[in-house]
């Protein structure tokens, strides 16, 4: 239930009642949001590993993160193509 989720969150994190309530209600209102964040995280980790292997660990870290942050909001497929173009011309 909503209240048990809030209680659980407050017992496992240092968070006030208002913040816990807002967070739980956000997840209830938009249940796919957390899933989309996790899918994005997995894709970014996959791409980072790929370009780490392709470009070498030392050279890719700063450039990869710079490209990622400068890309802004875009679908993951578009991001993947953008990063591929960057890596191919590195």
Secondary structure as GFF3:
##gff-version 3
##sequence-region A 1 90
A	DSSP	alpha_helix	2	12	.	.	.	ID=ss1
A	DSSP	alpha_helix	17	29	.	.	.	ID=ss2
A	DSSP	alpha_helix	32	55	.	.	.	ID=ss3
A	DSSP	alpha_helix	57	71	.	.	.	ID=ss4
A	DSSP	alpha_helix	76	88	.	.	.	ID=ss5
###
